[in-house]
Amino acid sequence: MRSVIQICSVVVSSLVIFGSCLSETTSTLSASHPPVPTASWPPLPSSFNDIPSKSLDCWNSQFSFSFTTYFLWTEAAKSITPIVTTFVPPRTHNRTYTYEQKTNCSTTNFGLTTLCDGIPRAESRSATCRTTQVLTSDVWIESSSTLDYNTATWTSEFRPPQPSCKVAEDGSLLCDRIYDAYSYRASQLKSETTLDPSYLGTLYNMIGPHCTRSDPSETTYTGTMCRMVASTYSAYYWPTPAPTGSEFCESSKPTSTITEELATTVISGHTLTSPSVYHFMRDARIESYLFDQQRYNLSVAVPSDLVLTVAQLESDILSASITCRGHELDYCTAFFIPDFRVNDISTARADAYVRNCGCGTDTIYQSNYKPSVAVPVSDVVKQNPGIGGKDCDWDLWGGYSGSYWNGGVESSVPALVFENMPRTSFLPIARTTEAGTRSVAATPVPRNAATSTLEPTVAIQ
């Protein structure tokens, strides 16, 4: 046993208090570890004689490495002993600090009104609070602590040389055959091994061959897996009168029909025709999956300066909502419903408001409403000939939700999802009427002028 006795001093204000600190360990360190036991394998019957001896030797060396490493770690854990310091008498610690606390908060709503649904609405709000300084303190007593560890010198042997051989190629018949031998050994291990029973539970994992067997239920994939990404979004629309009075509360959604005299305008070289809503997507690219490297690579199929457009009637536009789960919210699902209404940009319905911002409806603050829109990849490819992707199988999983740094998104259909779009992303086309003609006045916005505040994502399942 090794023990250390120290005289410690603790200063409190102008007084010096002397006490004793006893540091001790309770075991004697071993100069070396016990001999590494030999893990005996249940012998393979003659029915496995077709497995090459080179593969069996490699498999044996991998098992020996795994077992020896596990044994050394186990023995090392037994030899590491903490040095515990006990304070006599116990030490008292005090800490005093201040923090700010907000009280007497009040909210002022601007542009408050109540519509037929009975829910108050406001354009924005301002909150004022009284800030006070709060003084608090902590007191705790320290009687012992772990300051250090005694570690055996032989622990440098933790990892013996690791075999670099390959038992069999992944997906090969030989790998499948070795897995048959693994199943036999695993079934015989408990009854035929001479190893200590405490190691048996770990051995079942150790003796597995380090190759990936083929799956007869799967066929070789010969297609091209792709996904589409676009980082900048804006939309142009032909405004229609907003519903007033009880019309706002009607449950039926407006349907856009092409019955009026068509009006057109040209924006960024694209001709826009009423009454369609036009999605403008910039900085788009198509990524194809490299199966041999297990990753997507960038394709040059979409020129960097090309603006993609998709025209849809308002009744066909998909509203998107994203729900994430998991400890780190890294598994996200996008839900699409054809419930988008342009007029929600100025006066949001209660259900659309809750769905898009996750807020309650005690008061609806229009500035909180930032819709998420889904544009099906099939429409992007169909309406933009020449960008490529016609031979792609579009991936249904990938991308990242703008709300979470590592959230993979899945959905029922492959689509570009643009999350939390500010109202400045939706640009009305002003109508003007002249004698005998019908035209529009629209001012093209500069590139990237209407941009999401969060990175849009590919919603893929």
C-alpha positions as CSV (number, residue, x, y, z in Angstrom):
1,M,0.0,0.0,0.0
2,R,1.2,3.6,-0.7
3,S,0.0,6.5,1.4
4,V,0.7,10.2,1.6
5,I,0.1,12.6,4.5
6,Q,0.1,16.3,3.8
7,I,-0.4,19.5,6.0
8,C,-2.7,21.9,4.1
9,S,-3.7,25.5,4.8
10,V,-7.0,27.2,4.0
11,V,-7.2,31.0,4.1
12,V,-10.5,32.5,5.2
13,S,-10.5,36.4,5.3
14,S,-7.4,37.2,7.4
15,L,-7.4,33.9,9.3
16,V,-5.2,30.9,8.4
17,I,-6.7,27.6,9.4
18,F,-4.4,24.5,9.4
19,G,-5.7,21.1,8.8
20,S,-4.5,17.7,7.5
21,C,-5.0,16.1,4.1
22,L,-4.7,12.3,3.9
23,S,-4.0,10.9,0.4
24,E,-4.0,7.1,0.2
25,T,-4.3,4.1,-2.1
26,T,-5.5,0.8,-1.0
27,S,-3.8,-1.7,-3.3
28,T,-0.3,-2.7,-4.4
29,L,0.3,-2.3,-8.1
30,S,1.2,-5.4,-10.1
31,A,4.5,-5.2,-11.9
32,S,3.1,-7.2,-14.8
33,H,-0.2,-8.5,-15.9
34,P,-1.2,-12.2,-15.6
35,P,-0.4,-14.4,-18.6
36,V,-2.9,-13.9,-21.4
37,P,-5.0,-17.1,-21.5
38,T,-5.4,-19.0,-24.7
39,A,-9.0,-19.0,-26.1
40,S,-9.6,-22.4,-27.4
41,W,-11.8,-22.7,-30.5
42,P,-14.3,-25.5,-30.9
43,P,-12.7,-27.5,-33.8
44,L,-14.5,-27.3,-37.2
45,P,-15.7,-30.6,-38.6
46,S,-14.5,-32.0,-41.9
47,S,-17.5,-30.5,-43.7
48,F,-15.7,-27.1,-43.5
49,N,-12.5,-28.4,-45.2
50,D,-13.4,-26.4,-48.3
51,I,-12.4,-23.2,-46.5
52,P,-8.8,-22.2,-47.4
53,S,-6.3,-22.5,-44.6
54,K,-5.2,-18.9,-45.4
55,S,-8.6,-17.6,-44.6
56,L,-8.8,-19.6,-41.4
57,D,-5.4,-18.4,-40.3
58,C,-6.4,-14.8,-40.9
59,W,-9.7,-15.4,-39.0
60,N,-7.8,-17.0,-36.1
61,S,-5.3,-14.0,-35.9
62,Q,-8.2,-11.5,-35.8
63,F,-9.8,-13.4,-33.0
64,S,-6.6,-13.6,-31.1
65,F,-6.1,-9.9,-31.4
66,S,-9.6,-9.1,-30.2
67,F,-9.4,-11.4,-27.3
68,T,-5.9,-10.3,-26.2
69,T,-6.8,-6.6,-26.4
70,Y,-10.0,-7.3,-24.4
71,F,-8.1,-9.2,-21.7
72,L,-5.4,-6.5,-21.4
73,W,-8.0,-3.8,-21.0
74,T,-9.8,-5.9,-18.4
75,E,-6.6,-6.4,-16.4
76,A,-5.6,-2.7,-16.7
77,A,-9.0,-1.7,-15.3
78,K,-8.3,-3.9,-12.2
79,S,-4.8,-2.3,-11.7
80,I,-5.9,1.4,-11.9
81,T,-6.4,2.6,-8.3
82,P,-7.6,6.1,-7.5
83,I,-5.7,8.3,-4.9
84,V,-8.4,9.7,-2.6
85,T,-7.6,12.8,-0.6
86,T,-9.7,13.2,2.6
87,F,-9.8,16.6,4.2
88,V,-9.7,16.7,8.1
89,P,-11.7,18.8,9.0
90,P,-13.9,19.1,5.8
91,R,-13.4,22.3,3.8
92,T,-16.2,24.8,3.4
93,H,-16.5,26.8,0.2
94,N,-18.5,30.0,-0.4
95,R,-19.3,31.7,-3.6
96,T,-21.3,34.9,-4.1
97,Y,-22.5,36.2,-7.5
98,T,-25.2,38.4,-9.1
99,Y,-27.4,38.0,-12.1
100,E,-30.1,40.0,-13.8
101,Q,-33.7,39.1,-13.5
102,K,-36.5,40.5,-15.6
103,T,-39.8,41.4,-13.8
104,N,-43.0,43.3,-14.4
105,C,-42.9,42.5,-18.1
106,S,-45.6,43.9,-20.4
107,T,-46.4,43.4,-24.1
108,T,-47.7,46.1,-26.5
109,N,-49.3,44.8,-29.7
110,F,-49.2,46.9,-32.9
111,G,-51.9,46.8,-35.5
112,L,-54.2,44.6,-33.3
113,T,-57.4,43.4,-34.8
114,T,-59.9,40.5,-34.4
115,L,-61.4,38.7,-37.4
116,C,-64.3,36.4,-37.8
117,D,-62.5,33.5,-36.2
118,G,-62.3,35.4,-32.9
119,I,-58.5,35.3,-32.7
120,P,-56.7,38.6,-32.0
121,R,-54.0,39.5,-34.7
122,A,-51.2,41.9,-34.6
123,E,-48.5,42.9,-37.1
124,S,-45.8,42.9,-34.4
125,R,-45.3,43.5,-30.7
126,S,-42.9,45.1,-28.2
127,A,-42.0,43.7,-24.8
128,T,-40.8,45.8,-21.9
129,C,-39.5,44.5,-18.6
130,R,-37.9,45.8,-15.4
131,T,-34.4,44.5,-14.9
132,T,-33.2,44.0,-11.4
133,Q,-29.9,42.7,-10.0
134,V,-30.2,39.6,-7.8
135,L,-27.5,38.7,-5.3
136,T,-27.1,35.0,-4.4
137,S,-24.5,32.7,-2.9
138,D,-23.5,29.0,-2.8
139,V,-22.1,27.1,0.0
140,W,-20.7,23.6,-0.3
141,I,-18.5,21.3,1.9
142,E,-15.6,19.3,0.5
143,S,-14.5,16.2,2.5
144,S,-12.7,14.2,-0.1
145,S,-11.8,14.1,-3.7
146,T,-10.0,12.0,-6.3
147,L,-6.8,13.7,-7.4
148,D,-4.9,11.2,-9.3
149,Y,-4.6,7.5,-10.3
150,N,-2.0,4.8,-9.8
151,T,-1.5,3.0,-13.2
152,A,0.5,0.0,-13.8
153,T,3.5,0.6,-16.2
154,W,2.6,-2.4,-18.4
155,T,-0.6,-0.8,-19.6
156,S,1.4,0.5,-22.6
157,E,0.8,-3.0,-24.0
158,F,-3.0,-2.3,-24.4
159,R,-3.0,-2.8,-28.1
160,P,-0.9,-5.6,-29.7
161,P,-0.3,-5.4,-33.4
162,Q,-3.5,-5.6,-35.4
163,P,-3.7,-8.1,-38.3
164,S,-4.1,-6.5,-41.7
165,C,-5.2,-9.6,-43.5
166,K,-8.7,-10.0,-45.1
167,V,-10.7,-13.2,-44.3
168,A,-12.7,-12.9,-47.5
169,E,-14.0,-10.3,-49.9
170,D,-17.2,-8.6,-48.9
171,G,-20.3,-10.2,-50.6
172,S,-18.2,-13.3,-51.8
173,L,-19.2,-16.9,-51.5
174,L,-16.2,-17.5,-49.3
175,C,-17.5,-14.9,-46.8
176,D,-20.8,-16.6,-46.7
177,R,-19.1,-20.0,-46.1
178,I,-17.0,-18.6,-43.2
179,Y,-20.2,-17.3,-41.7
180,D,-21.6,-20.8,-41.8
181,A,-18.4,-21.9,-39.8
182,Y,-19.0,-18.9,-37.4
183,S,-22.6,-20.1,-36.7
184,Y,-21.2,-23.6,-35.9
185,R,-18.5,-22.3,-33.6
186,A,-20.9,-19.9,-31.8
187,S,-23.3,-22.8,-31.1
188,Q,-20.5,-25.0,-29.8
189,L,-18.5,-22.4,-27.9
190,K,-20.2,-22.6,-24.5
191,S,-19.9,-26.4,-24.2
192,E,-16.4,-26.9,-25.7
193,T,-14.3,-23.9,-24.7
194,T,-11.8,-24.0,-21.8
195,L,-12.0,-20.3,-21.3
196,D,-13.2,-18.7,-18.1
197,P,-17.0,-18.4,-18.2
198,S,-16.7,-14.6,-17.5
199,Y,-15.4,-14.1,-21.1
200,L,-18.1,-16.1,-22.9
201,G,-20.5,-13.2,-23.4
202,T,-17.9,-11.2,-25.2
203,L,-16.5,-14.1,-27.2
204,Y,-19.6,-14.3,-29.4
205,N,-18.9,-10.9,-30.8
206,M,-15.1,-11.5,-31.0
207,I,-15.2,-14.6,-33.2
208,G,-17.3,-13.0,-36.0
209,P,-15.4,-12.9,-39.3
210,H,-14.5,-9.4,-40.5
211,C,-16.3,-9.5,-43.8
212,T,-19.8,-8.6,-45.0
213,R,-21.9,-11.4,-46.3
214,S,-24.1,-11.1,-49.4
215,D,-27.8,-10.7,-49.0
216,P,-29.7,-13.1,-51.4
217,S,-32.8,-11.0,-51.0
218,E,-31.2,-8.0,-52.6
219,T,-30.5,-7.5,-56.3
220,T,-27.7,-5.5,-57.7
221,Y,-28.8,-1.9,-58.3
222,T,-27.9,-0.7,-61.8
223,G,-29.7,2.7,-61.8
224,T,-28.5,6.2,-60.9
225,M,-29.5,7.6,-57.5
226,C,-29.7,11.4,-57.4
227,R,-30.9,14.2,-55.3
228,M,-31.5,17.9,-56.1
229,V,-30.5,20.9,-54.1
230,A,-31.3,24.6,-54.5
231,S,-30.2,27.2,-52.0
232,T,-32.1,30.4,-53.0
233,Y,-35.9,30.7,-53.4
234,S,-38.4,33.4,-54.3
235,A,-41.9,33.3,-55.8
236,Y,-43.9,35.6,-58.0
237,Y,-47.7,35.6,-57.9
238,W,-50.7,37.4,-59.3
239,P,-52.5,38.9,-56.4
240,T,-56.2,38.3,-55.8
241,P,-58.5,40.2,-53.5
242,A,-58.1,39.0,-49.9
243,P,-61.2,37.5,-48.3
244,T,-63.1,39.8,-46.0
245,G,-65.7,39.4,-43.3
246,S,-67.0,35.9,-42.9
247,E,-65.3,34.8,-46.2
248,F,-62.0,34.6,-44.3
249,C,-63.4,31.8,-42.1
250,E,-64.8,29.6,-44.9
251,S,-63.2,26.2,-44.8
252,S,-63.2,25.7,-48.5
253,K,-60.0,26.7,-50.3
254,P,-60.0,29.0,-53.4
255,T,-59.4,27.2,-56.7
256,S,-57.4,28.9,-59.4
257,T,-59.0,28.6,-62.8
258,I,-57.7,30.0,-66.1
259,T,-60.9,31.7,-67.2
260,E,-59.8,35.3,-67.3
261,E,-58.0,37.1,-70.0
262,L,-54.4,36.0,-69.6
263,A,-51.9,38.5,-68.4
264,T,-48.1,38.1,-68.9
265,T,-44.9,39.7,-67.8
266,V,-41.2,38.9,-68.2
267,I,-38.9,38.5,-65.2
268,S,-35.3,37.4,-65.4
269,G,-35.9,36.3,-69.0
270,H,-38.9,34.1,-68.0
271,T,-42.4,34.8,-69.3
272,L,-44.9,34.6,-66.4
273,T,-48.6,34.0,-67.2
274,S,-51.5,34.5,-64.9
275,P,-52.9,33.1,-62.7
276,S,-50.0,30.7,-62.0
277,V,-47.6,31.2,-59.1
278,Y,-44.0,30.9,-60.2
279,H,-41.2,29.4,-58.0
280,F,-37.8,30.8,-58.8
281,M,-34.9,28.6,-57.6
282,R,-31.3,29.7,-58.0
283,D,-27.9,28.0,-57.1
284,A,-29.4,24.6,-58.0
285,R,-27.4,21.5,-58.5
286,I,-28.0,17.8,-59.0
287,E,-26.0,15.3,-57.0
288,S,-25.5,11.7,-58.0
289,Y,-24.6,8.9,-55.6
290,L,-21.3,7.1,-55.9
291,F,-22.0,3.6,-54.4
292,D,-18.4,2.6,-54.4
293,Q,-17.5,5.6,-52.3
294,Q,-20.7,5.7,-50.3
295,R,-21.4,9.4,-50.9
296,Y,-22.9,11.9,-53.2
297,N,-20.8,13.9,-55.7
298,L,-21.6,17.2,-57.3
299,S,-22.8,17.1,-60.9
300,V,-22.3,19.9,-63.4
301,A,-25.7,19.1,-65.0
302,V,-27.2,22.4,-63.7
303,P,-25.2,25.6,-64.7
304,S,-24.5,27.7,-61.6
305,D,-26.1,30.8,-63.1
306,L,-29.2,29.1,-64.4
307,V,-32.5,30.1,-62.8
308,L,-35.0,27.2,-62.5
309,T,-38.7,28.0,-62.6
310,V,-41.8,26.0,-61.8
311,A,-45.3,27.3,-62.5
312,Q,-48.2,26.0,-60.3
313,L,-51.7,26.9,-59.7
314,E,-52.1,28.1,-56.1
315,S,-54.4,25.2,-55.4
316,D,-51.5,22.7,-56.2
317,I,-48.8,24.3,-54.1
318,L,-47.6,22.1,-51.3
319,S,-47.2,23.5,-47.8
320,A,-44.4,21.7,-45.9
321,S,-44.0,21.0,-42.2
322,I,-41.0,19.3,-40.7
323,T,-41.0,17.2,-37.5
324,C,-37.7,16.0,-36.0
325,R,-37.2,13.2,-33.4
326,G,-34.3,11.5,-31.7
327,H,-32.0,12.7,-28.9
328,E,-30.3,15.2,-31.1
329,L,-33.3,15.8,-33.3
330,D,-31.4,14.3,-36.2
331,Y,-34.3,12.3,-37.8
332,C,-36.7,14.6,-39.5
333,T,-39.8,14.0,-41.6
334,A,-41.4,16.4,-44.0
335,F,-45.1,16.4,-44.4
336,F,-46.7,17.9,-47.5
337,I,-50.3,19.0,-47.9
338,P,-51.8,21.1,-50.8
339,D,-52.9,23.9,-48.5
340,F,-50.7,26.8,-49.4
341,R,-52.5,30.2,-49.8
342,V,-50.8,33.3,-50.9
343,N,-53.1,35.6,-48.9
344,D,-51.7,33.9,-45.7
345,I,-48.6,36.1,-46.3
346,S,-50.6,39.1,-45.3
347,T,-53.2,37.5,-43.0
348,A,-52.5,34.0,-41.9
349,R,-55.2,31.5,-41.0
350,A,-54.9,30.1,-37.5
351,D,-54.1,26.5,-38.6
352,A,-51.5,27.6,-41.1
353,Y,-49.9,29.9,-38.5
354,V,-49.6,27.2,-35.9
355,R,-48.3,24.7,-38.5
356,N,-45.6,27.0,-39.7
357,C,-44.3,28.6,-36.5
358,G,-45.3,26.2,-33.8
359,C,-46.9,29.1,-31.9
360,G,-50.1,29.3,-29.9
361,T,-53.1,31.3,-31.0
362,D,-53.8,33.5,-28.0
363,T,-52.6,36.3,-30.4
364,I,-51.4,35.7,-33.9
365,Y,-48.3,37.8,-34.8
366,Q,-48.1,38.0,-38.5
367,S,-44.4,38.6,-38.5
368,N,-44.0,35.1,-37.0
369,Y,-45.6,33.5,-40.1
370,K,-42.9,32.2,-42.4
371,P,-44.2,29.4,-44.6
372,S,-42.3,26.3,-45.8
373,V,-43.0,25.3,-49.4
374,A,-42.3,22.0,-51.2
375,V,-41.7,21.9,-54.9
376,P,-41.8,18.3,-56.3
377,V,-38.5,17.4,-58.1
378,S,-40.6,15.8,-60.9
379,D,-42.1,19.3,-61.7
380,V,-38.6,20.9,-61.7
381,V,-37.3,18.3,-64.2
382,K,-40.4,18.5,-66.4
383,Q,-40.5,22.3,-66.6
384,N,-36.8,22.8,-67.1
385,P,-35.7,20.8,-70.1
386,G,-32.0,20.3,-70.4
387,I,-31.0,20.3,-66.7
388,G,-30.5,16.5,-66.6
389,G,-32.0,14.1,-64.1
390,K,-34.4,12.4,-66.4
391,D,-32.7,9.0,-65.9
392,C,-32.4,9.5,-62.1
393,D,-34.0,7.6,-59.3
394,W,-34.6,10.4,-56.9
395,D,-33.5,9.7,-53.4
396,L,-36.1,10.0,-50.7
397,W,-33.7,10.6,-47.8
398,G,-31.0,13.2,-47.4
399,G,-30.5,17.0,-47.1
400,Y,-30.6,18.8,-43.8
401,S,-33.3,20.6,-42.0
402,G,-32.5,24.3,-41.6
403,S,-33.6,24.2,-38.0
404,Y,-31.1,21.5,-37.0
405,W,-27.5,21.2,-38.0
406,N,-27.5,17.4,-38.5
407,G,-31.1,16.6,-39.3
408,G,-31.6,14.2,-42.2
409,V,-35.0,14.7,-43.8
410,E,-37.4,12.2,-45.2
411,S,-40.7,12.6,-47.0
412,S,-43.2,10.7,-49.1
413,V,-42.1,12.2,-52.4
414,P,-38.8,13.7,-53.5
415,A,-39.1,17.5,-53.4
416,L,-37.2,20.7,-52.8
417,V,-38.2,22.1,-49.5
418,F,-37.7,25.8,-48.7
419,E,-38.2,26.4,-45.0
420,N,-39.3,29.4,-43.1
421,M,-39.5,31.8,-46.1
422,P,-39.9,35.5,-45.1
423,R,-42.7,37.5,-46.7
424,T,-40.1,39.3,-48.8
425,S,-39.6,36.0,-50.7
426,F,-43.1,36.2,-52.1
427,L,-43.3,39.0,-54.7
428,P,-46.7,40.3,-56.0
429,I,-47.0,41.3,-59.7
430,A,-48.8,44.6,-59.9
431,R,-51.6,44.8,-62.4
432,T,-52.2,47.9,-64.5
433,T,-55.0,48.5,-67.0
434,E,-54.7,50.5,-70.2
435,A,-57.3,51.3,-72.8
436,G,-57.9,48.1,-74.9
437,T,-55.1,46.2,-73.3
438,R,-54.3,44.2,-70.2
439,S,-50.7,44.2,-69.0
440,V,-48.7,44.0,-65.8
441,A,-46.0,46.0,-64.1
442,A,-43.3,44.0,-62.4
443,T,-39.9,45.0,-61.3
444,P,-37.4,42.1,-61.5
445,V,-35.5,41.7,-58.2
446,P,-31.7,41.5,-58.2
447,R,-30.1,38.0,-57.9
448,N,-30.4,36.7,-54.3
449,A,-32.5,39.7,-53.2
450,A,-35.2,37.4,-51.8
451,T,-33.5,34.7,-49.9
452,S,-34.4,32.4,-47.0
453,T,-33.1,33.3,-43.6
454,L,-32.3,29.6,-43.1
455,E,-30.6,27.2,-45.6
456,P,-33.4,25.5,-47.7
457,T,-33.2,21.8,-47.8
458,V,-33.9,18.8,-50.0
459,A,-36.7,16.9,-48.3
460,I,-36.1,13.2,-49.1
461,Q,-37.5,10.0,-47.8
